[in-house]
Amino acid sequence: MRRLTLIAVAILSTLALALAGCGDSDSEEAQDAVCDARAGIQSSVADLRALTPATATADQVQGELQSIQSDLATIDENAAQLDEDRRDQVETATAQFELQLQDLARDLSGLTVPEARQRFRTSVADLESAYRSSLEPIDCG
């Protein structure tokens, strides 16, 4: 009886190890994280687009921008685990988007509240354009 138990444990252990090897690779997990973060950025940009200068609060805008920054950090953290071609695409796209985001922040700094409200729509449209030209082309299919 003890011998059957040992054989059963050995078979189950082997099966468990085999199943553990069937999980996603590091590259696949990184790709999923990058795509989730890209979708998060897209959602934040859409949320900003839905705001109007008259109703938007500084907290709402700041919250969406912090979400974008967090998603960009997630992309940066996972890029190293992607295969080389995908990593190059993601790193280039992220760098382009971050540069455009910094340019927008620089353009908006120092504005008065009325000036900022006036530039709000244009800034959000510029951010949306930056997303479309840099991050949207990343293949997440």
N, CA, C and O atoms as a GROMACS GRO file, in nm:
protein
  564
    1MET      N    1   0.082  -0.119   0.000
    1MET     CA    2   0.000   0.000   0.000
    1MET      C    3   0.087   0.126   0.000
    1MET      O    4   0.058   0.224  -0.068
    2ARG      N    5   0.195   0.120   0.080
    2ARG     CA    6   0.285   0.234   0.087
    2ARG      C    7   0.352   0.259  -0.048
    2ARG      O    8   0.375   0.374  -0.087
    3ARG      N    9   0.382   0.153  -0.118
    3ARG     CA   10   0.446   0.164  -0.249
    3ARG      C   11   0.352   0.234  -0.347
    3ARG      O   12   0.397   0.317  -0.426
    4LEU      N   13   0.222   0.201  -0.344
    4LEU     CA   14   0.125   0.267  -0.430
    4LEU      C   15   0.115   0.416  -0.399
    4LEU      O   16   0.101   0.498  -0.490
    5THR      N   17   0.123   0.451  -0.273
    5THR     CA   18   0.118   0.591  -0.232
    5THR      C   19   0.239   0.666  -0.287
    5THR      O   20   0.225   0.777  -0.338
    6LEU      N   21   0.357   0.606  -0.277
    6LEU     CA   22   0.478   0.669  -0.329
    6LEU      C   23   0.471   0.686  -0.481
    6LEU      O   24   0.513   0.789  -0.534
    7ILE      N   25   0.419   0.587  -0.549
    7ILE     CA   26   0.404   0.595  -0.694
    7ILE      C   27   0.305   0.705  -0.730
    7ILE      O   28   0.329   0.783  -0.822
    8ALA      N   29   0.194   0.712  -0.657
    8ALA     CA   30   0.094   0.815  -0.682
    8ALA      C   31   0.151   0.954  -0.659
    8ALA      O   32   0.126   1.045  -0.737
    9VAL      N   33   0.228   0.971  -0.552
    9VAL     CA   34   0.291   1.100  -0.522
    9VAL      C   35   0.390   1.136  -0.632
    9VAL      O   36   0.395   1.252  -0.675
   10ALA      N   37   0.466   1.040  -0.678
   10ALA     CA   38   0.564   1.065  -0.785
   10ALA      C   39   0.493   1.107  -0.914
   10ALA      O   40   0.537   1.201  -0.981
   11ILE      N   41   0.386   1.039  -0.947
   11ILE     CA   42   0.312   1.072  -1.069
   11ILE      C   43   0.250   1.211  -1.057
   11ILE      O   44   0.258   1.291  -1.151
   12LEU      N   45   0.189   1.240  -0.943
   12LEU     CA   46   0.127   1.370  -0.923
   12LEU      C   47   0.231   1.482  -0.923
   12LEU      O   48   0.205   1.591  -0.975
   13SER      N   49   0.347   1.457  -0.866
   13SER     CA   50   0.454   1.556  -0.866
   13SER      C   51   0.501   1.586  -1.007
   13SER      O   52   0.521   1.702  -1.045
   14THR      N   53   0.519   1.480  -1.086
   14THR     CA   54   0.560   1.496  -1.225
   14THR      C   55   0.455   1.574  -1.303
   14THR      O   56   0.488   1.663  -1.382
   15LEU      N   57   0.330   1.541  -1.281
   15LEU     CA   58   0.220   1.610  -1.349
   15LEU      C   59   0.216   1.757  -1.308
   15LEU      O   60   0.197   1.843  -1.394
   16ALA      N   61   0.234   1.786  -1.180
   16ALA     CA   62   0.234   1.923  -1.132
   16ALA      C   63   0.347   2.004  -1.196
   16ALA      O   64   0.326   2.119  -1.235
   17LEU      N   65   0.465   1.945  -1.206
   17LEU     CA   66   0.577   2.013  -1.270
   17LEU      C   67   0.551   2.037  -1.418
   17LEU      O   68   0.585   2.143  -1.471
   18ALA      N   69   0.491   1.942  -1.484
   18ALA     CA   70   0.459   1.958  -1.626
   18ALA      C   71   0.357   2.070  -1.645
   18ALA      O   72   0.370   2.151  -1.737
   19LEU      N   73   0.257   2.074  -1.560
   19LEU     CA   74   0.155   2.178  -1.571
   19LEU      C   75   0.212   2.315  -1.538
   19LEU      O   76   0.172   2.415  -1.599
   20ALA      N   77   0.303   2.321  -1.445
   20ALA     CA   78   0.365   2.448  -1.410
   20ALA      C   79   0.441   2.505  -1.528
   20ALA      O   80   0.449   2.627  -1.545
   21GLY      N   81   0.495   2.419  -1.610
   21GLY     CA   82   0.568   2.464  -1.728
   21GLY      C   83   0.478   2.512  -1.840
   21GLY      O   84   0.527   2.567  -1.938
   22CYS      N   85   0.348   2.493  -1.827
   22CYS     CA   86   0.254   2.533  -1.932
   22CYS      C   87   0.204   2.674  -1.916
   22CYS      O   88   0.124   2.720  -1.997
   23GLY      N   89   0.249   2.746  -1.813
   23GLY     CA   90   0.203   2.882  -1.790
   23GLY      C   91   0.261   2.977  -1.894
   23GLY      O   92   0.340   2.938  -1.980
   24ASP      N   93   0.219   3.102  -1.885
   24ASP     CA   94   0.270   3.202  -1.976
   24ASP      C   95   0.419   3.224  -1.953
   24ASP      O   96   0.466   3.216  -1.839
   25SER      N   97   0.491   3.250  -2.059
   25SER     CA   98   0.633   3.282  -2.046
   25SER      C   99   0.645   3.425  -1.992
   25SER      O  100   0.548   3.500  -1.990
   26ASP      N  101   0.765   3.460  -1.948
   26ASP     CA  102   0.789   3.596  -1.899
   26ASP      C  103   0.756   3.698  -2.007
   26ASP      O  104   0.702   3.804  -1.978
   27SER      N  105   0.789   3.665  -2.132
   27SER     CA  106   0.762   3.756  -2.243
   27SER      C  107   0.612   3.775  -2.264
   27SER      O  108   0.566   3.887  -2.290
   28GLU      N  109   0.535   3.667  -2.251
   28GLU     CA  110   0.389   3.678  -2.268
   28GLU      C  111   0.327   3.758  -2.155
   28GLU      O  112   0.237   3.838  -2.177
   29GLU      N  113   0.375   3.735  -2.033
   29GLU     CA  114   0.324   3.810  -1.918
   29GLU      C  115   0.359   3.958  -1.932
   29GLU      O  116   0.277   4.044  -1.900
   30ALA      N  117   0.480   3.987  -1.978
   30ALA     CA  118   0.520   4.126  -1.998
   30ALA      C  119   0.435   4.190  -2.107
   30ALA      O  120   0.394   4.306  -2.093
   31GLN      N  121   0.408   4.117  -2.214
   31GLN     CA  122   0.324   4.170  -2.322
   31GLN      C  123   0.184   4.201  -2.271
   31GLN      O  124   0.126   4.304  -2.305
   32ASP      N  125   0.130   4.113  -2.188
   32ASP     CA  126  -0.003   4.137  -2.130
   32ASP      C  127  -0.001   4.263  -2.044
   32ASP      O  128  -0.094   4.344  -2.050
   33ALA      N  129   0.103   4.281  -1.964
   33ALA     CA  130   0.113   4.399  -1.878
   33ALA      C  131   0.126   4.526  -1.961
   33ALA      O  132   0.064   4.628  -1.929
   34VAL      N  133   0.206   4.520  -2.068
   34VAL     CA  134   0.223   4.636  -2.156
   34VAL      C  135   0.090   4.671  -2.223
   34VAL      O  136   0.053   4.788  -2.231
   35CYS      N  137   0.019   4.571  -2.270
   35CYS     CA  138  -0.109   4.596  -2.337
   35CYS      C  139  -0.214   4.647  -2.240
   35CYS      O  140  -0.295   4.733  -2.277
   36ASP      N  141  -0.215   4.595  -2.118
   36ASP     CA  142  -0.308   4.647  -2.017
   36ASP      C  143  -0.277   4.793  -1.985
   36ASP      O  144  -0.368   4.875  -1.972
   37ALA      N  145  -0.150   4.826  -1.974
   37ALA     CA  146  -0.109   4.964  -1.946
   37ALA      C  147  -0.144   5.055  -2.063
   37ALA      O  148  -0.189   5.167  -2.043
   38ARG      N  149  -0.124   5.007  -2.184
   38ARG     CA  150  -0.159   5.085  -2.303
   38ARG      C  151  -0.309   5.114  -2.303
   38ARG      O  152  -0.352   5.225  -2.335
   39ALA      N  153  -0.388   5.014  -2.268
   39ALA     CA  154  -0.534   5.032  -2.260
   39ALA      C  155  -0.570   5.131  -2.149
   39ALA      O  156  -0.664   5.209  -2.164
   40GLY      N  157  -0.495   5.129  -2.040
   40GLY     CA  158  -0.518   5.224  -1.932
   40GLY      C  159  -0.491   5.367  -1.976
   40GLY      O  160  -0.565   5.458  -1.941
   41ILE      N  161  -0.384   5.385  -2.054
   41ILE     CA  162  -0.353   5.519  -2.106
   41ILE      C  163  -0.463   5.564  -2.201
   41ILE      O  164  -0.506   5.679  -2.196
   42GLN      N  165  -0.507   5.475  -2.286
   42GLN     CA  166  -0.614   5.508  -2.379
   42GLN      C  167  -0.740   5.550  -2.303
   42GLN      O  168  -0.807   5.646  -2.342
   43SER      N  169  -0.771   5.480  -2.196
   43SER     CA  170  -0.888   5.512  -2.114
   43SER      C  171  -0.872   5.648  -2.046
   43SER      O  172  -0.967   5.727  -2.042
   44SER      N  173  -0.754   5.676  -1.994
   44SER     CA  174  -0.730   5.805  -1.928
   44SER      C  175  -0.740   5.921  -2.027
   44SER      O  176  -0.796   6.026  -1.995
   45VAL      N  177  -0.687   5.901  -2.147
   45VAL     CA  178  -0.696   6.005  -2.250
   45VAL      C  179  -0.844   6.028  -2.286
   45VAL      O  180  -0.887   6.141  -2.303
   46ALA      N  181  -0.919   5.919  -2.300
   46ALA     CA  182  -1.062   5.932  -2.332
   46ALA      C  183  -1.136   6.003  -2.218
   46ALA      O  184  -1.224   6.085  -2.243
   47ASP      N  185  -1.101   5.971  -2.093
   47ASP     CA  186  -1.164   6.038  -1.978
   47ASP      C  187  -1.133   6.187  -1.979
   47ASP      O  188  -1.220   6.269  -1.950
   48LEU      N  189  -1.010   6.223  -2.012
   48LEU     CA  190  -0.974   6.365  -2.021
   48LEU      C  191  -1.051   6.432  -2.135
   48LEU      O  192  -1.095   6.546  -2.123
   49ARG      N  193  -1.065   6.360  -2.244
   49ARG     CA  194  -1.137   6.414  -2.361
   49ARG      C  195  -1.284   6.441  -2.326
   49ARG      O  196  -1.344   6.534  -2.381
   50ALA      N  197  -1.341   6.362  -2.237
   50ALA     CA  198  -1.481   6.377  -2.200
   50ALA      C  199  -1.504   6.497  -2.107
   50ALA      O  200  -1.617   6.546  -2.096
   51LEU      N  201  -1.399   6.545  -2.043
   51LEU     CA  202  -1.413   6.659  -1.955
   51LEU      C  203  -1.428   6.788  -2.037
   51LEU      O  204  -1.380   6.797  -2.150
   52THR      N  205  -1.493   6.884  -1.979
   52THR     CA  206  -1.500   7.015  -2.043
   52THR      C  207  -1.422   7.114  -1.956
   52THR      O  208  -1.409   7.093  -1.835
   53PRO      N  209  -1.370   7.219  -2.016
   53PRO     CA  210  -1.296   7.318  -1.936
   53PRO      C  211  -1.380   7.377  -1.823
   53PRO      O  212  -1.326   7.413  -1.718
   54ALA      N  213  -1.509   7.387  -1.843
   54ALA     CA  214  -1.595   7.446  -1.742
   54ALA      C  215  -1.620   7.352  -1.624
   54ALA      O  216  -1.641   7.398  -1.512
   55THR      N  217  -1.618   7.222  -1.649
   55THR     CA  218  -1.652   7.127  -1.543
   55THR      C  219  -1.532   7.050  -1.489
   55THR      O  220  -1.541   6.989  -1.382
   56ALA      N  221  -1.422   7.051  -1.559
   56ALA     CA  222  -1.304   6.976  -1.516
   56ALA      C  223  -1.245   7.038  -1.391
   56ALA      O  224  -1.232   7.160  -1.380
   57THR      N  225  -1.208   6.953  -1.297
   57THR     CA  226  -1.139   7.002  -1.178
   57THR      C  227  -0.991   6.966  -1.190
   57THR      O  228  -0.953   6.875  -1.263
   58ALA      N  229  -0.912   7.038  -1.116
   58ALA     CA  230  -0.768   7.010  -1.117
   58ALA      C  231  -0.742   6.868  -1.068
   58ALA      O  232  -0.652   6.800  -1.118
   59ASP      N  233  -0.819   6.822  -0.969
   59ASP     CA  234  -0.802   6.687  -0.916
   59ASP      C  235  -0.832   6.581  -1.022
   59ASP      O  236  -0.762   6.480  -1.030
   60GLN      N  237  -0.936   6.603  -1.102
   60GLN     CA  238  -0.969   6.506  -1.208
   60GLN      C  239  -0.857   6.497  -1.310
   60GLN      O  240  -0.813   6.388  -1.346
   61VAL      N  241  -0.810   6.612  -1.354
   61VAL     CA  242  -0.704   6.615  -1.455
   61VAL      C  243  -0.577   6.554  -1.397
   61VAL      O  244  -0.512   6.472  -1.462
   62GLN      N  245  -0.543   6.594  -1.276
   62GLN     CA  246  -0.422   6.542  -1.212
   62GLN      C  247  -0.432   6.391  -1.193
   62GLN      O  248  -0.334   6.319  -1.213
   63GLY      N  249  -0.549   6.342  -1.153
   63GLY     CA  250  -0.568   6.198  -1.135
   63GLY      C  251  -0.546   6.120  -1.264
   63GLY      O  252  -0.482   6.015  -1.263
   64GLU      N  253  -0.600   6.170  -1.373
   64GLU     CA  254  -0.581   6.103  -1.502
   64GLU      C  255  -0.435   6.107  -1.546
   64GLU      O  256  -0.382   6.009  -1.598
   65LEU      N  257  -0.370   6.220  -1.524
   65LEU     CA  258  -0.228   6.230  -1.560
   65LEU      C  259  -0.141   6.138  -1.474
   65LEU      O  260  -0.044   6.080  -1.523
   66GLN      N  261  -0.175   6.125  -1.346
   66GLN     CA  262  -0.102   6.032  -1.260
   66GLN      C  263  -0.124   5.888  -1.306
   66GLN      O  264  -0.033   5.806  -1.301
   67SER      N  265  -0.245   5.858  -1.350
   67SER     CA  266  -0.275   5.724  -1.402
   67SER      C  267  -0.192   5.696  -1.526
   67SER      O  268  -0.139   5.586  -1.543
   68ILE      N  269  -0.180   5.795  -1.613
   68ILE     CA  270  -0.098   5.781  -1.733
   68ILE      C  271   0.048   5.756  -1.694
   68ILE      O  272   0.113   5.668  -1.750
   69GLN      N  273   0.098   5.832  -1.598
   69GLN     CA  274   0.237   5.814  -1.553
   69GLN      C  275   0.257   5.674  -1.496
   69GLN      O  276   0.360   5.611  -1.522
   70SER      N  277   0.161   5.626  -1.420
   70SER     CA  278   0.170   5.491  -1.362
   70SER      C  279   0.172   5.385  -1.472
   70SER      O  280   0.249   5.289  -1.466
   71ASP      N  281   0.086   5.403  -1.572
   71ASP     CA  282   0.082   5.307  -1.683
   71ASP      C  283   0.212   5.311  -1.763
   71ASP      O  284   0.260   5.207  -1.808
   72LEU      N  285   0.269   5.429  -1.781
   72LEU     CA  286   0.398   5.438  -1.850
   72LEU      C  287   0.508   5.367  -1.770
   72LEU      O  288   0.595   5.302  -1.828
   73ALA      N  289   0.503   5.378  -1.639
   73ALA     CA  290   0.600   5.309  -1.554
   73ALA      C  291   0.584   5.157  -1.569
   73ALA      O  292   0.684   5.084  -1.572
   74THR      N  293   0.461   5.110  -1.576
   74THR     CA  294   0.436   4.967  -1.596
   74THR      C  295   0.494   4.920  -1.728
   74THR      O  296   0.555   4.813  -1.736
   75ILE      N  297   0.476   5.000  -1.832
   75ILE     CA  298   0.532   4.965  -1.962
   75ILE      C  299   0.685   4.959  -1.953
   75ILE      O  300   0.746   4.863  -2.001
   76ASP      N  301   0.745   5.059  -1.891
   76ASP     CA  302   0.891   5.062  -1.878
   76ASP      C  303   0.942   4.940  -1.799
   76ASP      O  304   1.044   4.881  -1.835
   77GLU      N  305   0.871   4.904  -1.693
   77GLU     CA  306   0.913   4.792  -1.608
   77GLU      C  307   0.907   4.658  -1.682
   77GLU      O  308   0.985   4.568  -1.652
   78ASN      N  309   0.817   4.646  -1.778
   78ASN     CA  310   0.798   4.518  -1.846
   78ASN      C  311   0.867   4.510  -1.982
   78ASN      O  312   0.877   4.401  -2.039
   79ALA      N  313   0.914   4.619  -2.034
   79ALA     CA  314   0.973   4.620  -2.168
   79ALA      C  315   1.093   4.527  -2.180
   79ALA      O  316   1.112   4.464  -2.284
   80ALA      N  317   1.172   4.517  -2.076
   80ALA     CA  318   1.294   4.435  -2.081
   80ALA      C  319   1.264   4.287  -2.103
   80ALA      O  320   1.349   4.214  -2.155
   81GLN      N  321   1.145   4.241  -2.064
   81GLN     CA  322   1.111   4.099  -2.080
   81GLN      C  323   1.050   4.065  -2.215
   81GLN      O  324   1.024   3.948  -2.244
   82LEU      N  325   1.027   4.166  -2.298
   82LEU     CA  326   0.969   4.141  -2.430
   82LEU      C  327   1.076   4.089  -2.525
   82LEU      O  328   1.196   4.110  -2.503
   83ASP      N  329   1.032   4.021  -2.632
   83ASP     CA  330   1.130   3.980  -2.733
   83ASP      C  331   1.185   4.107  -2.798
   83ASP      O  332   1.124   4.214  -2.788
   84GLU      N  333   1.299   4.095  -2.862
   84GLU     CA  334   1.374   4.212  -2.908
   84GLU      C  335   1.295   4.306  -2.999
   84GLU      O  336   1.296   4.427  -2.977
   85ASP      N  337   1.226   4.253  -3.099
   85ASP     CA  338   1.151   4.339  -3.191
   85ASP      C  339   1.040   4.414  -3.119
   85ASP      O  340   1.023   4.534  -3.138
   86ARG      N  341   0.967   4.343  -3.037
   86ARG     CA  342   0.856   4.405  -2.963
   86ARG      C  343   0.911   4.506  -2.862
   86ARG      O  344   0.854   4.613  -2.844
   87ARG      N  345   1.022   4.472  -2.796
   87ARG     CA  346   1.083   4.563  -2.699
   87ARG      C  347   1.123   4.694  -2.768
   87ARG      O  348   1.097   4.802  -2.715
   88ASP      N  349   1.185   4.684  -2.884
   88ASP     CA  350   1.225   4.804  -2.957
   88ASP      C  351   1.103   4.889  -2.992
   88ASP      O  352   1.107   5.011  -2.977
   89GLN      N  353   0.996   4.825  -3.038
   89GLN     CA  354   0.874   4.898  -3.073
   89GLN      C  355   0.816   4.968  -2.951
   89GLN      O  356   0.779   5.085  -2.958
   90VAL      N  357   0.808   4.898  -2.839
   90VAL     CA  358   0.749   4.952  -2.717
   90VAL      C  359   0.835   5.066  -2.661
   90VAL      O  360   0.783   5.170  -2.621
   91GLU      N  361   0.966   5.046  -2.658
   91GLU     CA  362   1.054   5.149  -2.604
   91GLU      C  363   1.050   5.276  -2.689
   91GLU      O  364   1.049   5.387  -2.635
   92THR      N  365   1.047   5.261  -2.821
   92THR     CA  366   1.039   5.377  -2.910
   92THR      C  367   0.906   5.450  -2.892
   92THR      O  368   0.903   5.572  -2.882
   93ALA      N  369   0.798   5.375  -2.889
   93ALA     CA  370   0.665   5.434  -2.873
   93ALA      C  371   0.653   5.506  -2.739
   93ALA      O  372   0.600   5.617  -2.733
   94THR      N  373   0.700   5.444  -2.634
   94THR     CA  374   0.691   5.504  -2.501
   94THR      C  375   0.774   5.631  -2.493
   94THR      O  376   0.728   5.732  -2.438
   95ALA      N  377   0.893   5.628  -2.549
   95ALA     CA  378   0.979   5.747  -2.548
   95ALA      C  379   0.912   5.862  -2.624
   95ALA      O  380   0.916   5.976  -2.578
   96GLN      N  381   0.852   5.832  -2.738
   96GLN     CA  382   0.782   5.936  -2.816
   96GLN      C  383   0.666   5.995  -2.736
   96GLN      O  384   0.649   6.117  -2.730
   97PHE      N  385   0.586   5.908  -2.674
   97PHE     CA  386   0.470   5.955  -2.599
   97PHE      C  387   0.515   6.038  -2.479
   97PHE      O  388   0.458   6.144  -2.452
   98GLU      N  389   0.616   5.991  -2.406
   98GLU     CA  390   0.665   6.064  -2.289
   98GLU      C  391   0.719   6.200  -2.328
   98GLU      O  392   0.697   6.298  -2.257
   99LEU      N  393   0.789   6.209  -2.441
   99LEU     CA  394   0.842   6.337  -2.488
   99LEU      C  395   0.727   6.433  -2.520
   99LEU      O  396   0.733   6.550  -2.484
  100GLN      N  397   0.624   6.384  -2.587
  100GLN     CA  398   0.510   6.467  -2.620
  100GLN      C  399   0.435   6.509  -2.494
  100GLN      O  400   0.385   6.621  -2.486
  101LEU      N  401   0.426   6.421  -2.396
  101LEU     CA  402   0.360   6.452  -2.270
  101LEU      C  403   0.439   6.561  -2.195
  101LEU      O  404   0.379   6.652  -2.138
  102GLN      N  405   0.571   6.552  -2.196
  102GLN     CA  406   0.655   6.654  -2.132
  102GLN      C  407   0.641   6.788  -2.202
  102GLN      O  408   0.634   6.892  -2.136
  103ASP      N  409   0.635   6.787  -2.335
  103ASP     CA  410   0.616   6.911  -2.410
  103ASP      C  411   0.483   6.977  -2.373
  103ASP      O  412   0.477   7.099  -2.356
  104LEU      N  413   0.379   6.897  -2.361
  104LEU     CA  414   0.248   6.952  -2.323
  104LEU      C  415   0.253   7.011  -2.183
  104LEU      O  416   0.200   7.119  -2.160
  105ALA      N  417   0.316   6.942  -2.091
  105ALA     CA  418   0.326   6.992  -1.954
  105ALA      C  419   0.403   7.123  -1.950
  105ALA      O  420   0.366   7.216  -1.878
  106ARG      N  421   0.510   7.131  -2.027
  106ARG     CA  422   0.590   7.252  -2.034
  106ARG      C  423   0.508   7.368  -2.093
  106ARG      O  424   0.515   7.481  -2.045
  107ASP      N  425   0.429   7.338  -2.196
  107ASP     CA  426   0.346   7.440  -2.259
  107ASP      C  427   0.240   7.494  -2.164
  107ASP      O  428   0.202   7.611  -2.171
  108LEU      N  429   0.191   7.408  -2.074
  108LEU     CA  430   0.083   7.449  -1.984
  108LEU      C  431   0.133   7.510  -1.853
  108LEU      O  432   0.057   7.576  -1.781
  109SER      N  433   0.260   7.490  -1.823
  109SER     CA  434   0.311   7.542  -1.696
  109SER      C  435   0.316   7.695  -1.701
  109SER      O  436   0.350   7.756  -1.802
  110GLY      N  437   0.280   7.754  -1.588
  110GLY     CA  438   0.286   7.898  -1.577
  110GLY      C  439   0.164   7.971  -1.631
  110GLY      O  440   0.159   8.094  -1.627
  111LEU      N  441   0.066   7.899  -1.683
  111LEU     CA  442  -0.053   7.963  -1.735
  111LEU      C  443  -0.147   8.002  -1.621
  111LEU      O  444  -0.151   7.936  -1.518
  112THR      N  445  -0.220   8.109  -1.642
  112THR     CA  446  -0.324   8.144  -1.546
  112THR      C  447  -0.439   8.047  -1.563
  112THR      O  448  -0.445   7.975  -1.662
  113VAL      N  449  -0.531   8.044  -1.467
  113VAL     CA  450  -0.645   7.954  -1.475
  113VAL      C  451  -0.727   7.979  -1.603
  113VAL      O  452  -0.761   7.884  -1.672
  114PRO      N  453  -0.759   8.105  -1.636
  114PRO     CA  454  -0.834   8.126  -1.761
  114PRO      C  455  -0.757   8.080  -1.885
  114PRO      O  456  -0.816   8.025  -1.978
  115GLU      N  457  -0.624   8.102  -1.886
  115GLU     CA  458  -0.544   8.058  -1.999
  115GLU      C  459  -0.541   7.906  -2.007
  115GLU      O  460  -0.551   7.848  -2.116
  116ALA      N  461  -0.527   7.841  -1.893
  116ALA     CA  462  -0.524   7.694  -1.889
  116ALA      C  463  -0.657   7.637  -1.938
  116ALA      O  464  -0.659   7.540  -2.014
  117ARG      N  465  -0.766   7.697  -1.894
  117ARG     CA  466  -0.897   7.650  -1.941
  117ARG      C  467  -0.911   7.666  -2.091
  117ARG      O  468  -0.968   7.581  -2.159
  118GLN      N  469  -0.859   7.775  -2.142
  118GLN     CA  470  -0.866   7.800  -2.286
  118GLN      C  471  -0.782   7.697  -2.363
  118GLN      O  472  -0.823   7.653  -2.471
  119ARG      N  473  -0.668   7.659  -2.310
  119ARG     CA  474  -0.579   7.562  -2.377
  119ARG      C  475  -0.617   7.417  -2.351
  119ARG      O  476  -0.561   7.328  -2.414
  120PHE      N  477  -0.710   7.392  -2.259
  120PHE     CA  478  -0.743   7.257  -2.216
  120PHE      C  479  -0.780   7.167  -2.333
  120PHE      O  480  -0.720   7.060  -2.350
  121ARG      N  481  -0.874   7.208  -2.414
  121ARG     CA  482  -0.920   7.124  -2.526
  121ARG      C  483  -0.807   7.092  -2.623
  121ARG      O  484  -0.791   6.978  -2.667
  122THR      N  485  -0.729   7.193  -2.655
  122THR     CA  486  -0.617   7.173  -2.748
  122THR      C  487  -0.515   7.077  -2.688
  122THR      O  488  -0.463   6.990  -2.758
  123SER      N  489  -0.487   7.092  -2.560
  123SER     CA  490  -0.390   7.006  -2.493
  123SER      C  491  -0.436   6.861  -2.491
  123SER      O  492  -0.356   6.770  -2.515
  124VAL      N  493  -0.563   6.840  -2.463
  124VAL     CA  494  -0.616   6.703  -2.461
  124VAL      C  495  -0.614   6.645  -2.602
  124VAL      O  496  -0.582   6.527  -2.620
  125ALA      N  497  -0.648   6.724  -2.701
  125ALA     CA  498  -0.643   6.677  -2.840
  125ALA      C  499  -0.499   6.642  -2.879
  125ALA      O  500  -0.476   6.543  -2.948
  126ASP      N  501  -0.404   6.722  -2.834
  126ASP     CA  502  -0.262   6.692  -2.861
  126ASP      C  503  -0.220   6.562  -2.792
  126ASP      O  504  -0.146   6.482  -2.850
  127LEU      N  505  -0.267   6.542  -2.670
  127LEU     CA  506  -0.236   6.418  -2.598
  127LEU      C  507  -0.296   6.297  -2.668
  127LEU      O  508  -0.232   6.193  -2.679
  128GLU      N  509  -0.418   6.312  -2.715
  128GLU     CA  510  -0.483   6.204  -2.788
  128GLU      C  511  -0.408   6.172  -2.918
  128GLU      O  512  -0.391   6.056  -2.954
  129SER      N  513  -0.364   6.275  -2.986
  129SER     CA  514  -0.285   6.256  -3.108
  129SER      C  515  -0.152   6.187  -3.077
  129SER      O  516  -0.107   6.101  -3.152
  130ALA      N  517  -0.090   6.225  -2.965
  130ALA     CA  518   0.035   6.161  -2.924
  130ALA      C  519   0.013   6.013  -2.897
  130ALA      O  520   0.096   5.930  -2.934
  131TYR      N  521  -0.097   5.979  -2.833
  131TYR     CA  522  -0.129   5.838  -2.807
  131TYR      C  523  -0.146   5.763  -2.939
  131TYR      O  524  -0.088   5.656  -2.958
  132ARG      N  525  -0.224   5.821  -3.028
  132ARG     CA  526  -0.252   5.753  -3.156
  132ARG      C  527  -0.126   5.731  -3.239
  132ARG      O  528  -0.112   5.627  -3.303
  133SER      N  529  -0.037   5.827  -3.237
  133SER     CA  530   0.082   5.815  -3.322
  133SER      C  531   0.192   5.729  -3.260
  133SER      O  532   0.277   5.677  -3.331
  134SER      N  533   0.192   5.714  -3.128
  134SER     CA  534   0.302   5.642  -3.066
  134SER      C  535   0.260   5.508  -3.004
  134SER      O  536   0.314   5.404  -3.040
  135LEU      N  537   0.165   5.510  -2.914
  135LEU     CA  538   0.130   5.387  -2.841
  135LEU      C  539   0.026   5.301  -2.909
  135LEU      O  540   0.031   5.178  -2.898
  136GLU      N  541  -0.068   5.361  -2.977
  136GLU     CA  542  -0.175   5.281  -3.039
  136GLU      C  543  -0.123   5.176  -3.137
  136GLU      O  544  -0.178   5.066  -3.144
  137PRO      N  545  -0.017   5.207  -3.214
  137PRO     CA  546   0.032   5.105  -3.309
  137PRO      C  547   0.096   4.981  -3.245
  137PRO      O  548   0.122   4.884  -3.316
  138ILE      N  549   0.120   4.981  -3.114
  138ILE     CA  550   0.177   4.863  -3.050
  138ILE      C  551   0.081   4.747  -3.069
  138ILE      O  552  -0.038   4.759  -3.039
  139ASP      N  553   0.132   4.637  -3.119
  139ASP     CA  554   0.050   4.520  -3.147
  139ASP      C  555   0.010   4.447  -3.019
  139ASP      O  556   0.094   4.388  -2.951
  140CYS      N  557  -0.117   4.452  -2.989
  140CYS     CA  558  -0.169   4.381  -2.871
  140CYS      C  559  -0.271   4.276  -2.912
  140CYS      O  560  -0.345   4.225  -2.828
  141GLY      N  561  -0.275   4.245  -3.037
  141GLY     CA  562  -0.372   4.149  -3.089
  141GLY      C  563  -0.339   4.012  -3.058
  141GLY      O  564  -0.412   3.921  -3.096
   0.00000   0.00000   0.00000
